[in-house]
Amino acid sequence: MNKEETLNRIHRIMTATGYSDSTHKSYHKWIARLFDHLHPVDSKDISLSDAQDYLLYLYEEKNPADGTYNQCVDALRYFFATIQGIQYEGKQLSKRRIKVVQKNPIMPDQARRLVNECKDPMLKAAIALAFGCGLRISEVANLKKKNVHRGSQTITVEDSKGNKTRTVNYSLSVGDIVNNYVKFSIKTQNVRFKDEDYIFRKSKKPGDKWSTSAIRVKFNQYLQTFDFHLPDQTFHGLRHAFATGLAERNVSLLVIQKLMGHSSIATTAKYIHVPDKTTTTLPDLLKGDD
């Protein structure tokens, strides 16, 4: 199979097996780049050695972030397993170890200021959903009217990371902020929201929504106006603030894991930050409850 035939087959297989759109786009991009780099006549001409050479080229010439590099590795592994039918050793196409993330997370008190002091209705709603409900930036951008259930005060998060669906509760405060943004959109755009419409729509045109990159740019510009701003703080840090805030209120780690949509509780634990100055008096476990 040539490049187009290979990409078409991968598209059909990934669609049939239920991969998320984001994973689909990522694999398509990296496999296409592999072909463009090697210029093979047929997909069967691509060897593991060729893939290793491409990864070396990517590392030495492009210097990608660890997460970006690992996305490429995942795509190449999928290519060989699905198209070539090759059983490879993990070390042959190994990922880079990602160091501990976010040295300076956004803390709950900082996130509350970001919500309360925001004058932009769209950005205020996006921040409220990330901090108040733990939504990822892609989940915020993809939120539709049908996903928000006012009666039960829940949000159905569809097509999340790993193509999962989960349900999260939202508070009255979050509901009011999102509702105010919807009213603002109706007034300024002169539209009515249908069930399939995105909450964060950009214009009257159906499907025209605020992109994750646009939300991220707006947030970064806004964040820089605060005295606590640090260079490595990002929109994703609001999820850290969500997890930390729940932990501070003694919510079970298992519950936080479910709300955040994590497969591993170890991943959830990394989102919870205890200030260095925090101290606690340990109970005397050697004594009974009497």
QUIPERA-V148360 format. One record per residue. N is the residue number from 1. PSI is psi as a letter, one per 20 degrees, with the letter a starting at -180 (999 if undefined). Layout:
n=N psi=PSI
n=N psi=PSI
//
This chain:
n=1 psi=p
n=2 psi=a
n=3 psi=g
n=4 psi=g
n=5 psi=h
n=6 psi=g
n=7 psi=h
n=8 psi=g
n=9 psi=g
n=10 psi=g
n=11 psi=g
n=12 psi=g
n=13 psi=g
n=14 psi=h
n=15 psi=g
n=16 psi=h
n=17 psi=j
n=18 psi=k
n=19 psi=q
n=20 psi=q
n=21 psi=h
n=22 psi=g
n=23 psi=g
n=24 psi=g
n=25 psi=h
n=26 psi=g
n=27 psi=g
n=28 psi=g
n=29 psi=g
n=30 psi=h
n=31 psi=h
n=32 psi=g
n=33 psi=h
n=34 psi=g
n=35 psi=g
n=36 psi=h
n=37 psi=h
n=38 psi=h
n=39 psi=l
n=40 psi=q
n=41 psi=h
n=42 psi=q
n=43 psi=h
n=44 psi=i
n=45 psi=i
n=46 psi=p
n=47 psi=r
n=48 psi=h
n=49 psi=h
n=50 psi=g
n=51 psi=h
n=52 psi=g
n=53 psi=h
n=54 psi=g
n=55 psi=h
n=56 psi=g
n=57 psi=g
n=58 psi=g
n=59 psi=g
n=60 psi=h
n=61 psi=h
n=62 psi=h
n=63 psi=l
n=64 psi=r
n=65 psi=q
n=66 psi=g
n=67 psi=h
n=68 psi=g
n=69 psi=g
n=70 psi=h
n=71 psi=g
n=72 psi=g
n=73 psi=g
n=74 psi=g
n=75 psi=g
n=76 psi=g
n=77 psi=g
n=78 psi=g
n=79 psi=g
n=80 psi=h
n=81 psi=h
n=82 psi=g
n=83 psi=g
n=84 psi=h
n=85 psi=k
n=86 psi=p
n=87 psi=o
n=88 psi=q
n=89 psi=q
n=90 psi=h
n=91 psi=i
n=92 psi=h
n=93 psi=m
n=94 psi=q
n=95 psi=r
n=96 psi=q
n=97 psi=p
n=98 psi=p
n=99 psi=r
n=100 psi=p
n=101 psi=q
n=102 psi=n
n=103 psi=h
n=104 psi=m
n=105 psi=r
n=106 psi=p
n=107 psi=q
n=108 psi=g
n=109 psi=h
n=110 psi=g
n=111 psi=h
n=112 psi=h
n=113 psi=g
n=114 psi=h
n=115 psi=g
n=116 psi=h
n=117 psi=j
n=118 psi=p
n=119 psi=i
n=120 psi=o
n=121 psi=g
n=122 psi=g
n=123 psi=h
n=124 psi=g
n=125 psi=g
n=126 psi=g
n=127 psi=g
n=128 psi=h
n=129 psi=h
n=130 psi=g
n=131 psi=h
n=132 psi=h
n=133 psi=i
n=134 psi=k
n=135 psi=q
n=136 psi=r
n=137 psi=h
n=138 psi=h
n=139 psi=h
n=140 psi=g
n=141 psi=h
n=142 psi=j
n=143 psi=p
n=144 psi=r
n=145 psi=g
n=146 psi=i
n=147 psi=i
n=148 psi=o
n=149 psi=o
n=150 psi=h
n=151 psi=g
n=152 psi=i
n=153 psi=l
n=154 psi=q
n=155 psi=p
n=156 psi=o
n=157 psi=o
n=158 psi=q
n=159 psi=l
n=160 psi=a
n=161 psi=p
n=162 psi=j
n=163 psi=k
n=164 psi=q
n=165 psi=p
n=166 psi=r
n=167 psi=p
n=168 psi=q
n=169 psi=q
n=170 psi=q
n=171 psi=r
n=172 psi=h
n=173 psi=g
n=174 psi=g
n=175 psi=g
n=176 psi=g
n=177 psi=g
n=178 psi=g
n=179 psi=h
n=180 psi=h
n=181 psi=g
n=182 psi=g
n=183 psi=g
n=184 psi=g
n=185 psi=g
n=186 psi=g
n=187 psi=g
n=188 psi=h
n=189 psi=i
n=190 psi=l
n=191 psi=r
n=192 psi=p
n=193 psi=p
n=194 psi=r
n=195 psi=h
n=196 psi=i
n=197 psi=q
n=198 psi=q
n=199 psi=g
n=200 psi=m
n=201 psi=q
n=202 psi=h
n=203 psi=a
n=204 psi=h
n=205 psi=p
n=206 psi=p
n=207 psi=i
n=208 psi=n
n=209 psi=r
n=210 psi=p
n=211 psi=r
n=212 psi=h
n=213 psi=h
n=214 psi=g
n=215 psi=g
n=216 psi=g
n=217 psi=g
n=218 psi=g
n=219 psi=g
n=220 psi=g
n=221 psi=g
n=222 psi=g
n=223 psi=h
n=224 psi=i
n=225 psi=i
n=226 psi=q
n=227 psi=h
n=228 psi=i
n=229 psi=p
n=230 psi=q
n=231 psi=h
n=232 psi=j
n=233 psi=p
n=234 psi=r
n=235 psi=h
n=236 psi=h
n=237 psi=i
n=238 psi=h
n=239 psi=h
n=240 psi=g
n=241 psi=h
n=242 psi=g
n=243 psi=g
n=244 psi=g
n=245 psi=g
n=246 psi=g
n=247 psi=h
n=248 psi=h
n=249 psi=k
n=250 psi=k
n=251 psi=p
n=252 psi=q
n=253 psi=h
n=254 psi=h
n=255 psi=g
n=256 psi=g
n=257 psi=g
n=258 psi=g
n=259 psi=h
n=260 psi=i
n=261 psi=k
n=262 psi=q
n=263 psi=h
n=264 psi=p
n=265 psi=h
n=266 psi=h
n=267 psi=g
n=268 psi=g
n=269 psi=h
n=270 psi=i
n=271 psi=i
n=272 psi=p
n=273 psi=p
n=274 psi=p
n=275 psi=q
n=276 psi=h
n=277 psi=i
n=278 psi=p
n=279 psi=q
n=280 psi=q
n=281 psi=o
n=282 psi=q
n=283 psi=q
n=284 psi=n
n=285 psi=i
n=286 psi=i
n=287 psi=q
n=288 psi=a
n=289 psi=i
n=290 psi=999
//
